[in-house]
Structures are given as C-alpha cells and as structure tokens.
Amino acid sequence: MQRIKTGLTWAAIFVASVFAVALLGVPVAHALATHDPSFWLIPVMGVTIGTPMITFSDIAKRLGPDDKIAKIVELLNQSNEILDDAIVVESNMPAGHRVTVRTGLPAVVFRLANQGVPPSKSTTAQFDEQCCRIEGWSEIDEMETDLVTDLAAFRLSESAPFFESMNQTMATALFYGNVGLTPEQFTGLAVRYSSTTAGNGQNILKAPSGSGGDNTSIWLVNWHPQTVFLTYPKGTTAGLQHNDLGLGVITATAGVAGSRLRGYRDQYVWRVGLVVQDWRSVVRIANVDTSDLIADTAGATVKLIEYMSRSIDRIQGPRGKLVFYTNRTVKSILRIQALNKSAAALAVQPALNQFGEDRAGGELTFLGIPVRTVDALLPTEALIT
C-alpha cells in the first residue's frame, strides 16, 4: 500500500506539471530527459514559484523512504553561546534605550577656618542605543503541502532553520554590527572597541604577535543591568517570536503580476538592541594571530593566559556575570594549554547542557570564569594598530 501511495503522489506531481507545461509551453521533454532540477521550478497556473518559496524539488529532498519527513542533518548550525548568557532588559523608550552616565564629579577642597567653599556640581551626559528588528518570512504553496502526509512535521522542519539563521545573524551583529554602514542594525562590540586611542581604548589589549589578516579576538563581558545587556522596545515582547499565520492568500512575487495563490505563512520576528552602559565592563583581547596560535600550543609566543589574566583587572562597575568568548580554534588551543599546564589557572570542569545532561568535554574555565564558544567570531579580523 505504501508503494502504491507513493506512486500516486508522484503521479499527481507529474500530471500537474504536464498540465502546466501544456498551458505555458515549457519544454518538459528536455527537462525529463536531462533530469534538470529546474524543471520543478515550473510556472503553475501563471505563477512562477521562485526560490524564496518551497518547491516540489525541496519537498522531494525532505521525504524519506517511508514518505515521511526525513531527519535533516543540520550542517549549517553554529554554536554561539553568547546568546545563552546575555541578559535582557526592557528599554525605556519605544525605539531604543536612553542611557545617562556621569561625566564629571563635583569639586571638593580642603577648608580652612573662616574660609568659604565654592559650590560645585557633577555633570552627566545622555546617549541613545538603537533597537532593531530582525525578521524572516516563510511561504509554502498549498498545492505542495497537499502532497505531504505530516503537514505539522514539514512546517516544523522549515521553522528550525529560520531560528538558526536568526541566531547566527544576531550573534554576528553583537560583534560586527555597524550602524554607520547598515543603519537598520545596532552597533556591535568590535566597532565600539576598535581604536586604542578612543576613550575606551584602555580596554583593548593588543596581542603583540598579531599580523596580516588572520587575526581574531577574545572578549570578556560583564553582563549586568547596569553595565552590558540586550534590550527590546518598550511595550513589546522580548526574544524571538514565531507567528503562525496559517493558510491564507499569498500574492506571487514572480510570474504574472498580481497573481494569487493559497499557502501557509510563518513570520519570525526578533526586536533587539545592544546596550553598553558602562564601557569598562567589556575587554577586547585583539590581534590574536590564528596561524601563530595554532603553531604555539604551549603559549610561549601567543601568551593568551597572560592577556586573559590582565583583562580581568580591566573590568570595573557592578560585578555581574563574567564570561570569556572565543571562536572554537582559540578555545581548542586554550584547552590544550589547560592540559599542558600544571597550574590550575585553566581548568576543564563538569558541566550540564540545557537539558540537564552532562556536556561532552566539560566546561573550560579560566580562573573560574567560563570560556564560551562563539562561531560568529571571525578568524580574519583586521589588525588593530
């Protein structure tokens, strides 16, 4: 029965395809003879289902031998653990967060008898941190979902990569977002901590071995509601939201202008911004030369432990959640150094994952501070001079 059902399913696809071809004149004979995958991106009733939408070919690639949704191996997933650590605070404005900082202290004097004291005052300044909106849409033609035996499982298989894509986009923006180049983003940490001559330049430690364009950074962040945090617009909802809009009418973006079709729609929205209220709560160890690091697992030249130790003393302000962030290449070398060192500065400790299970390999810490993996951290950063 299963073979008969599968045969009927693909027969329906073939008949629908030939019917459309007969109407629109697509060379079906050539497509069938050459097994051209683009054949399945055919015009259907005057509407071309382009690549932004699920196609018959996409459905075929997701079905297993039992005609059910196959287990998809997510080769494109990354590990960006900074998203697990960041604390979130509702902003004090609809479109961003206004920060007020102390910029000057009042003057005080040693007073003699019969002498007055001049009045003085402190000074403050304000700046606004921008919130942005990360958004994605999924649209699937009803004609194609009719061929799927488990509609819920199929739609879930398409939601998972949207969540991953938004997480990767967010993690990249946390470090490399640049309002000056892309006004719709917020400003990331790498742009804020990019010059040693700026006011926050003392919190940039330059590894002396850095050269060329194969550099990366290690970050130490002190997460706290008064130092560094993520924010979302006042009156909205925090976190990534999935809006299942169900079955509705979709206006085709290709083919005959103004064409309509019925399909399933999903919207993915994340309203978020980054607030660095106290720049002293972030330290960047820049110019970590990736090639030199790989060749120096003993830490004789690229002295990561020395710089990580120095970075801790640069942190000021209310003490919150301290975390180091590196890409997996740097973290691997740190783990090797932890095994090579007799001192206990670096340690591998038992750890649990989000499901309460033992995490393979444990958790790497430096002087008790977790060292997290962030695949979004590039190994090709420009040298900071």
TORKOL-4160 file (C-alpha; in steps of 0.2 Angstrom, whole numbers, padded with zeros to 4 digits, m for minus):
385
<pt num="1" X="0000" Y="0000" Z="0000"/>
<pt num="2" X="0014" Y="0012" Z="0004"/>
<pt num="3" X="0022" Y="0010" Z="m0013"/>
<pt num="4" X="0005" Y="0012" Z="m0021"/>
<pt num="5" X="0003" Y="0028" Z="m0011"/>
<pt num="6" X="0020" Y="0035" Z="m0015"/>
<pt num="7" X="0017" Y="0031" Z="m0034"/>
<pt num="8" X="0001" Y="0040" Z="m0034"/>
<pt num="9" X="0009" Y="0055" Z="m0025"/>
<pt num="10" X="0022" Y="0057" Z="m0038"/>
<pt num="11" X="0010" Y="0053" Z="m0052"/>
<pt num="12" X="0000" Y="0068" Z="m0046"/>
<pt num="13" X="0015" Y="0079" Z="m0047"/>
<pt num="14" X="0019" Y="0073" Z="m0065"/>
<pt num="15" X="0001" Y="0076" Z="m0071"/>
<pt num="16" X="0000" Y="0093" Z="m0063"/>
<pt num="17" X="0017" Y="0098" Z="m0070"/>
<pt num="18" X="0012" Y="0092" Z="m0088"/>
<pt num="19" X="m0004" Y="0101" Z="m0087"/>
<pt num="20" X="0005" Y="0117" Z="m0083"/>
<pt num="21" X="0018" Y="0114" Z="m0096"/>
<pt num="22" X="0004" Y="0111" Z="m0109"/>
<pt num="23" X="m0004" Y="0128" Z="m0104"/>
<pt num="24" X="0013" Y="0138" Z="m0104"/>
<pt num="25" X="0024" Y="0129" Z="m0116"/>
<pt num="26" X="0039" Y="0124" Z="m0105"/>
<pt num="27" X="0050" Y="0111" Z="m0114"/>
<pt num="28" X="0045" Y="0097" Z="m0102"/>
<pt num="29" X="0053" Y="0083" Z="m0114"/>
<pt num="30" X="0070" Y="0091" Z="m0112"/>
<pt num="31" X="0068" Y="0093" Z="m0093"/>
<pt num="32" X="0063" Y="0075" Z="m0091"/>
<pt num="33" X="0077" Y="0068" Z="m0102"/>
<pt num="34" X="0091" Y="0078" Z="m0094"/>
<pt num="35" X="0083" Y="0076" Z="m0076"/>
<pt num="36" X="0086" Y="0095" Z="m0075"/>
<pt num="37" X="0081" Y="0100" Z="m0057"/>
<pt num="38" X="0075" Y="0117" Z="m0063"/>
<pt num="39" X="0061" Y="0108" Z="m0071"/>
<pt num="40" X="0052" Y="0108" Z="m0055"/>
<pt num="41" X="0053" Y="0127" Z="m0054"/>
<pt num="42" X="0039" Y="0127" Z="m0067"/>
<pt num="43" X="0025" Y="0140" Z="m0069"/>
<pt num="44" X="0009" Y="0134" Z="m0061"/>
<pt num="45" X="m0007" Y="0142" Z="m0067"/>
<pt num="46" X="0003" Y="0158" Z="m0072"/>
<pt num="47" X="0013" Y="0160" Z="m0056"/>
<pt num="48" X="0031" Y="0155" Z="m0056"/>
<pt num="49" X="0036" Y="0148" Z="m0039"/>
<pt num="50" X="0053" Y="0156" Z="m0037"/>
<pt num="51" X="0067" Y="0151" Z="m0025"/>
<pt num="52" X="0061" Y="0161" Z="m0010"/>
<pt num="53" X="0046" Y="0148" Z="m0008"/>
<pt num="54" X="0047" Y="0129" Z="m0006"/>
<pt num="55" X="0046" Y="0120" Z="m0022"/>
<pt num="56" X="0042" Y="0102" Z="m0027"/>
<pt num="57" X="0060" Y="0098" Z="m0028"/>
<pt num="58" X="0063" Y="0104" Z="m0010"/>
<pt num="59" X="0049" Y="0093" Z="m0004"/>
<pt num="60" X="0056" Y="0078" Z="m0013"/>
<pt num="61" X="0073" Y="0081" Z="m0004"/>
<pt num="62" X="0065" Y="0081" Z="0013"/>
<pt num="63" X="0055" Y="0064" Z="0011"/>
<pt num="64" X="0062" Y="0048" Z="0017"/>
<pt num="65" X="0059" Y="0031" Z="0010"/>
<pt num="66" X="0043" Y="0029" Z="0021"/>
<pt num="67" X="0036" Y="0045" Z="0013"/>
<pt num="68" X="0038" Y="0054" Z="0029"/>
<pt num="69" X="0049" Y="0070" Z="0033"/>
<pt num="70" X="0067" Y="0064" Z="0035"/>
<pt num="71" X="0078" Y="0068" Z="0049"/>
<pt num="72" X="0088" Y="0083" Z="0042"/>
<pt num="73" X="0107" Y="0084" Z="0047"/>
<pt num="74" X="0109" Y="0102" Z="0051"/>
<pt num="75" X="0127" Y="0105" Z="0044"/>
<pt num="76" X="0125" Y="0124" Z="0044"/>
<pt num="77" X="0121" Y="0126" Z="0063"/>
<pt num="78" X="0133" Y="0135" Z="0073"/>
<pt num="79" X="0137" Y="0137" Z="0092"/>
<pt num="80" X="0135" Y="0155" Z="0098"/>
<pt num="81" X="0134" Y="0153" Z="0117"/>
<pt num="82" X="0134" Y="0172" Z="0120"/>
<pt num="83" X="0115" Y="0171" Z="0116"/>
<pt num="84" X="0113" Y="0160" Z="0131"/>
<pt num="85" X="0122" Y="0172" Z="0143"/>
<pt num="86" X="0116" Y="0189" Z="0138"/>
<pt num="87" X="0103" Y="0196" Z="0150"/>
<pt num="88" X="0088" Y="0206" Z="0143"/>
<pt num="89" X="0081" Y="0222" Z="0150"/>
<pt num="90" X="0066" Y="0231" Z="0143"/>
<pt num="91" X="0071" Y="0248" Z="0135"/>
<pt num="92" X="0065" Y="0264" Z="0142"/>
<pt num="93" X="0059" Y="0271" Z="0125"/>
<pt num="94" X="0049" Y="0264" Z="0111"/>
<pt num="95" X="0063" Y="0263" Z="0098"/>
<pt num="96" X="0078" Y="0261" Z="0109"/>
<pt num="97" X="0086" Y="0264" Z="0126"/>
<pt num="98" X="0092" Y="0280" Z="0133"/>
<pt num="99" X="0107" Y="0279" Z="0144"/>
<pt num="100" X="0113" Y="0293" Z="0157"/>
<pt num="101" X="0131" Y="0292" Z="0163"/>
<pt num="102" X="0141" Y="0303" Z="0175"/>
<pt num="103" X="0154" Y="0313" Z="0166"/>
<pt num="104" X="0161" Y="0324" Z="0179"/>
<pt num="105" X="0162" Y="0324" Z="0198"/>
<pt num="106" X="0159" Y="0340" Z="0209"/>
<pt num="107" X="0175" Y="0349" Z="0215"/>
<pt num="108" X="0179" Y="0347" Z="0234"/>
<pt num="109" X="0193" Y="0357" Z="0244"/>
<pt num="110" X="0202" Y="0357" Z="0260"/>
<pt num="111" X="0194" Y="0371" Z="0270"/>
<pt num="112" X="0202" Y="0382" Z="0282"/>
<pt num="113" X="0194" Y="0391" Z="0297"/>
<pt num="114" X="0184" Y="0407" Z="0291"/>
<pt num="115" X="0186" Y="0402" Z="0273"/>
<pt num="116" X="0171" Y="0398" Z="0262"/>
<pt num="117" X="0169" Y="0383" Z="0250"/>
<pt num="118" X="0165" Y="0387" Z="0232"/>
<pt num="119" X="0149" Y="0377" Z="0226"/>
<pt num="120" X="0152" Y="0364" Z="0213"/>
<pt num="121" X="0141" Y="0351" Z="0204"/>
<pt num="122" X="0143" Y="0335" Z="0195"/>
<pt num="123" X="0139" Y="0333" Z="0176"/>
<pt num="124" X="0130" Y="0320" Z="0166"/>
<pt num="125" X="0128" Y="0315" Z="0148"/>
<pt num="126" X="0115" Y="0305" Z="0138"/>
<pt num="127" X="0115" Y="0294" Z="0123"/>
<pt num="128" X="0103" Y="0283" Z="0115"/>
<pt num="129" X="0106" Y="0264" Z="0110"/>
<pt num="130" X="0096" Y="0259" Z="0095"/>
<pt num="131" X="0084" Y="0244" Z="0094"/>
<pt num="132" X="0082" Y="0234" Z="0078"/>
<pt num="133" X="0071" Y="0222" Z="0070"/>
<pt num="134" X="0077" Y="0205" Z="0063"/>
<pt num="135" X="0063" Y="0197" Z="0053"/>
<pt num="136" X="0060" Y="0182" Z="0041"/>
<pt num="137" X="0045" Y="0175" Z="0032"/>
<pt num="138" X="0041" Y="0158" Z="0026"/>
<pt num="139" X="0028" Y="0155" Z="0012"/>
<pt num="140" X="0023" Y="0137" Z="0006"/>
<pt num="141" X="0010" Y="0134" Z="m0008"/>
<pt num="142" X="m0005" Y="0124" Z="m0003"/>
<pt num="143" X="m0003" Y="0114" Z="m0019"/>
<pt num="144" X="0014" Y="0107" Z="m0012"/>
<pt num="145" X="0008" Y="0104" Z="0006"/>
<pt num="146" X="m0006" Y="0093" Z="m0001"/>
<pt num="147" X="0007" Y="0081" Z="m0005"/>
<pt num="148" X="0014" Y="0080" Z="0012"/>
<pt num="149" X="0007" Y="0066" Z="0024"/>
<pt num="150" X="0013" Y="0076" Z="0040"/>
<pt num="151" X="0010" Y="0094" Z="0037"/>
<pt num="152" X="0015" Y="0099" Z="0055"/>
<pt num="153" X="0032" Y="0090" Z="0054"/>
<pt num="154" X="0035" Y="0098" Z="0037"/>
<pt num="155" X="0032" Y="0115" Z="0043"/>
<pt num="156" X="0042" Y="0112" Z="0059"/>
<pt num="157" X="0057" Y="0106" Z="0048"/>
<pt num="158" X="0056" Y="0123" Z="0039"/>
<pt num="159" X="0055" Y="0133" Z="0055"/>
<pt num="160" X="0070" Y="0126" Z="0063"/>
<pt num="161" X="0082" Y="0134" Z="0050"/>
<pt num="162" X="0074" Y="0151" Z="0052"/>
<pt num="163" X="0078" Y="0150" Z="0071"/>
<pt num="164" X="0096" Y="0145" Z="0067"/>
<pt num="165" X="0098" Y="0159" Z="0054"/>
<pt num="166" X="0091" Y="0172" Z="0066"/>
<pt num="167" X="0103" Y="0166" Z="0080"/>
<pt num="168" X="0118" Y="0167" Z="0068"/>
<pt num="169" X="0113" Y="0184" Z="0062"/>
<pt num="170" X="0111" Y="0191" Z="0080"/>
<pt num="171" X="0127" Y="0183" Z="0085"/>
<pt num="172" X="0136" Y="0191" Z="0071"/>
<pt num="173" X="0128" Y="0208" Z="0074"/>
<pt num="174" X="0133" Y="0208" Z="0093"/>
<pt num="175" X="0151" Y="0209" Z="0087"/>
<pt num="176" X="0151" Y="0216" Z="0070"/>
<pt num="177" X="0135" Y="0226" Z="0068"/>
<pt num="178" X="0139" Y="0244" Z="0061"/>
<pt num="179" X="0125" Y="0257" Z="0061"/>
<pt num="180" X="0137" Y="0268" Z="0050"/>
<pt num="181" X="0136" Y="0256" Z="0036"/>
<pt num="182" X="0119" Y="0247" Z="0039"/>
<pt num="183" X="0108" Y="0260" Z="0048"/>
<pt num="184" X="0095" Y="0246" Z="0052"/>
<pt num="185" X="0107" Y="0237" Z="0063"/>
<pt num="186" X="0114" Y="0241" Z="0080"/>
<pt num="187" X="0132" Y="0244" Z="0084"/>
<pt num="188" X="0142" Y="0229" Z="0089"/>
<pt num="189" X="0156" Y="0227" Z="0101"/>
<pt num="190" X="0170" Y="0226" Z="0088"/>
<pt num="191" X="0165" Y="0243" Z="0081"/>
<pt num="192" X="0164" Y="0250" Z="0098"/>
<pt num="193" X="0181" Y="0243" Z="0103"/>
<pt num="194" X="0191" Y="0247" Z="0088"/>
<pt num="195" X="0203" Y="0260" Z="0092"/>
<pt num="196" X="0216" Y="0261" Z="0106"/>
<pt num="197" X="0216" Y="0280" Z="0106"/>
<pt num="198" X="0197" Y="0281" Z="0109"/>
<pt num="199" X="0190" Y="0284" Z="0126"/>
<pt num="200" X="0188" Y="0265" Z="0129"/>
<pt num="201" X="0204" Y="0261" Z="0121"/>
<pt num="202" X="0212" Y="0256" Z="0138"/>
<pt num="203" X="0201" Y="0241" Z="0137"/>
<pt num="204" X="0208" Y="0235" Z="0121"/>
<pt num="205" X="0223" Y="0223" Z="0124"/>
<pt num="206" X="0234" Y="0220" Z="0109"/>
<pt num="207" X="0242" Y="0204" Z="0107"/>
<pt num="208" X="0260" Y="0208" Z="0100"/>
<pt num="209" X="0261" Y="0193" Z="0089"/>
<pt num="210" X="0246" Y="0199" Z="0078"/>
<pt num="211" X="0250" Y="0202" Z="0059"/>
<pt num="212" X="0242" Y="0201" Z="0042"/>
<pt num="213" X="0223" Y="0197" Z="0041"/>
<pt num="214" X="0221" Y="0181" Z="0050"/>
<pt num="215" X="0218" Y="0189" Z="0067"/>
<pt num="216" X="0204" Y="0186" Z="0080"/>
<pt num="217" X="0199" Y="0192" Z="0097"/>
<pt num="218" X="0195" Y="0186" Z="0114"/>
<pt num="219" X="0181" Y="0195" Z="0123"/>
<pt num="220" X="0177" Y="0197" Z="0142"/>
<pt num="221" X="0160" Y="0203" Z="0145"/>
<pt num="222" X="0152" Y="0208" Z="0162"/>
<pt num="223" X="0133" Y="0206" Z="0159"/>
<pt num="224" X="0123" Y="0216" Z="0171"/>
<pt num="225" X="0108" Y="0228" Z="0170"/>
<pt num="226" X="0119" Y="0242" Z="0174"/>
<pt num="227" X="0134" Y="0238" Z="0163"/>
<pt num="228" X="0130" Y="0227" Z="0147"/>
<pt num="229" X="0114" Y="0220" Z="0142"/>
<pt num="230" X="0102" Y="0217" Z="0127"/>
<pt num="231" X="0086" Y="0227" Z="0126"/>
<pt num="232" X="0069" Y="0226" Z="0117"/>
<pt num="233" X="0057" Y="0241" Z="0113"/>
<pt num="234" X="0047" Y="0247" Z="0127"/>
<pt num="235" X="0029" Y="0239" Z="0127"/>
<pt num="236" X="0034" Y="0224" Z="0116"/>
<pt num="237" X="0039" Y="0206" Z="0119"/>
<pt num="238" X="0057" Y="0200" Z="0122"/>
<pt num="239" X="0065" Y="0186" Z="0112"/>
<pt num="240" X="0062" Y="0178" Z="0095"/>
<pt num="241" X="0044" Y="0176" Z="0091"/>
<pt num="242" X="0036" Y="0164" Z="0079"/>
<pt num="243" X="0019" Y="0170" Z="0072"/>
<pt num="244" X="0010" Y="0155" Z="0063"/>
<pt num="245" X="m0002" Y="0165" Z="0051"/>
<pt num="246" X="m0009" Y="0149" Z="0045"/>
<pt num="247" X="m0017" Y="0146" Z="0027"/>
<pt num="248" X="m0020" Y="0162" Z="0018"/>
<pt num="249" X="m0019" Y="0171" Z="0001"/>
<pt num="250" X="m0002" Y="0175" Z="m0005"/>
<pt num="251" X="0002" Y="0187" Z="m0019"/>
<pt num="252" X="0015" Y="0180" Z="m0030"/>
<pt num="253" X="0032" Y="0189" Z="m0032"/>
<pt num="254" X="0036" Y="0181" Z="m0049"/>
<pt num="255" X="0026" Y="0177" Z="m0065"/>
<pt num="256" X="0010" Y="0186" Z="m0069"/>
<pt num="257" X="0009" Y="0202" Z="m0059"/>
<pt num="258" X="m0005" Y="0202" Z="m0046"/>
<pt num="259" X="m0007" Y="0183" Z="m0046"/>
<pt num="260" X="m0014" Y="0174" Z="m0031"/>
<pt num="261" X="m0012" Y="0158" Z="m0023"/>
<pt num="262" X="m0016" Y="0150" Z="m0006"/>
<pt num="263" X="m0002" Y="0145" Z="0005"/>
<pt num="264" X="0004" Y="0143" Z="0023"/>
<pt num="265" X="0014" Y="0158" Z="0030"/>
<pt num="266" X="0025" Y="0160" Z="0045"/>
<pt num="267" X="0033" Y="0176" Z="0052"/>
<pt num="268" X="0049" Y="0176" Z="0063"/>
<pt num="269" X="0052" Y="0192" Z="0072"/>
<pt num="270" X="0066" Y="0197" Z="0085"/>
<pt num="271" X="0066" Y="0215" Z="0092"/>
<pt num="272" X="0083" Y="0218" Z="0100"/>
<pt num="273" X="0097" Y="0230" Z="0104"/>
<pt num="274" X="0113" Y="0230" Z="0112"/>
<pt num="275" X="0117" Y="0242" Z="0127"/>
<pt num="276" X="0134" Y="0245" Z="0133"/>
<pt num="277" X="0130" Y="0257" Z="0148"/>
<pt num="278" X="0147" Y="0255" Z="0156"/>
<pt num="279" X="0162" Y="0253" Z="0143"/>
<pt num="280" X="0173" Y="0247" Z="0157"/>
<pt num="281" X="0163" Y="0231" Z="0158"/>
<pt num="282" X="0170" Y="0224" Z="0141"/>
<pt num="283" X="0188" Y="0220" Z="0137"/>
<pt num="284" X="0194" Y="0215" Z="0120"/>
<pt num="285" X="0210" Y="0205" Z="0118"/>
<pt num="286" X="0213" Y="0209" Z="0099"/>
<pt num="287" X="0226" Y="0204" Z="0086"/>
<pt num="288" X="0227" Y="0186" Z="0091"/>
<pt num="289" X="0236" Y="0178" Z="0076"/>
<pt num="290" X="0227" Y="0162" Z="0072"/>
<pt num="291" X="0241" Y="0154" Z="0062"/>
<pt num="292" X="0254" Y="0158" Z="0076"/>
<pt num="293" X="0242" Y="0152" Z="0089"/>
<pt num="294" X="0240" Y="0135" Z="0081"/>
<pt num="295" X="0259" Y="0133" Z="0080"/>
<pt num="296" X="0261" Y="0138" Z="0098"/>
<pt num="297" X="0251" Y="0127" Z="0109"/>
<pt num="298" X="0262" Y="0129" Z="0124"/>
<pt num="299" X="0259" Y="0148" Z="0124"/>
<pt num="300" X="0277" Y="0154" Z="0123"/>
<pt num="301" X="0273" Y="0167" Z="0109"/>
<pt num="302" X="0255" Y="0170" Z="0110"/>
<pt num="303" X="0253" Y="0172" Z="0128"/>
<pt num="304" X="0234" Y="0170" Z="0129"/>
<pt num="305" X="0234" Y="0166" Z="0148"/>
<pt num="306" X="0244" Y="0182" Z="0152"/>
<pt num="307" X="0232" Y="0193" Z="0142"/>
<pt num="308" X="0216" Y="0185" Z="0149"/>
<pt num="309" X="0223" Y="0187" Z="0166"/>
<pt num="310" X="0226" Y="0206" Z="0163"/>
<pt num="311" X="0209" Y="0208" Z="0155"/>
<pt num="312" X="0200" Y="0203" Z="0172"/>
<pt num="313" X="0208" Y="0218" Z="0181"/>
<pt num="314" X="0201" Y="0230" Z="0167"/>
<pt num="315" X="0183" Y="0226" Z="0172"/>
<pt num="316" X="0175" Y="0239" Z="0183"/>
<pt num="317" X="0157" Y="0243" Z="0188"/>
<pt num="318" X="0145" Y="0232" Z="0197"/>
<pt num="319" X="0150" Y="0214" Z="0196"/>
<pt num="320" X="0138" Y="0203" Z="0186"/>
<pt num="321" X="0140" Y="0188" Z="0175"/>
<pt num="322" X="0158" Y="0187" Z="0169"/>
<pt num="323" X="0161" Y="0177" Z="0153"/>
<pt num="324" X="0175" Y="0175" Z="0140"/>
<pt num="325" X="0170" Y="0172" Z="0122"/>
<pt num="326" X="0182" Y="0165" Z="0109"/>
<pt num="327" X="0180" Y="0155" Z="0092"/>
<pt num="328" X="0182" Y="0137" Z="0093"/>
<pt num="329" X="0200" Y="0137" Z="0086"/>
<pt num="330" X="0206" Y="0148" Z="0101"/>
<pt num="331" X="0196" Y="0138" Z="0113"/>
<pt num="332" X="0204" Y="0122" Z="0107"/>
<pt num="333" X="0221" Y="0129" Z="0110"/>
<pt num="334" X="0216" Y="0135" Z="0127"/>
<pt num="335" X="0210" Y="0118" Z="0131"/>
<pt num="336" X="0227" Y="0110" Z="0126"/>
<pt num="337" X="0236" Y="0123" Z="0136"/>
<pt num="338" X="0225" Y="0118" Z="0151"/>
<pt num="339" X="0231" Y="0100" Z="0149"/>
<pt num="340" X="0249" Y="0105" Z="0147"/>
<pt num="341" X="0250" Y="0117" Z="0162"/>
<pt num="342" X="0252" Y="0111" Z="0179"/>
<pt num="343" X="0245" Y="0127" Z="0186"/>
<pt num="344" X="0226" Y="0127" Z="0189"/>
<pt num="345" X="0223" Y="0144" Z="0180"/>
<pt num="346" X="0214" Y="0135" Z="0166"/>
<pt num="347" X="0203" Y="0121" Z="0171"/>
<pt num="348" X="0190" Y="0109" Z="0162"/>
<pt num="349" X="0176" Y="0106" Z="0174"/>
<pt num="350" X="0160" Y="0095" Z="0173"/>
<pt num="351" X="0145" Y="0105" Z="0165"/>
<pt num="352" X="0127" Y="0102" Z="0161"/>
<pt num="353" X="0119" Y="0107" Z="0144"/>
<pt num="354" X="0102" Y="0115" Z="0143"/>
<pt num="355" X="0093" Y="0098" Z="0145"/>
<pt num="356" X="0102" Y="0095" Z="0162"/>
<pt num="357" X="0114" Y="0082" Z="0154"/>
<pt num="358" X="0132" Y="0081" Z="0156"/>
<pt num="359" X="0141" Y="0091" Z="0142"/>
<pt num="360" X="0154" Y="0081" Z="0132"/>
<pt num="361" X="0171" Y="0088" Z="0137"/>
<pt num="362" X="0165" Y="0098" Z="0151"/>
<pt num="363" X="0166" Y="0117" Z="0153"/>
<pt num="364" X="0183" Y="0126" Z="0150"/>
<pt num="365" X="0185" Y="0140" Z="0163"/>
<pt num="366" X="0199" Y="0152" Z="0167"/>
<pt num="367" X="0201" Y="0157" Z="0185"/>
<pt num="368" X="0183" Y="0152" Z="0187"/>
<pt num="369" X="0176" Y="0162" Z="0173"/>
<pt num="370" X="0168" Y="0152" Z="0159"/>
<pt num="371" X="0175" Y="0152" Z="0142"/>
<pt num="372" X="0161" Y="0150" Z="0129"/>
<pt num="373" X="0162" Y="0146" Z="0110"/>
<pt num="374" X="0156" Y="0159" Z="0098"/>
<pt num="375" X="0157" Y="0153" Z="0080"/>
<pt num="376" X="0152" Y="0171" Z="0074"/>
<pt num="377" X="0169" Y="0177" Z="0079"/>
<pt num="378" X="0179" Y="0179" Z="0063"/>
<pt num="379" X="0197" Y="0172" Z="0061"/>
<pt num="380" X="0200" Y="0186" Z="0048"/>
<pt num="381" X="0199" Y="0202" Z="0058"/>
<pt num="382" X="0209" Y="0217" Z="0053"/>
<pt num="383" X="0224" Y="0221" Z="0063"/>
<pt num="384" X="0221" Y="0235" Z="0077"/>
<pt num="385" X="0236" Y="0246" Z="0077"/>
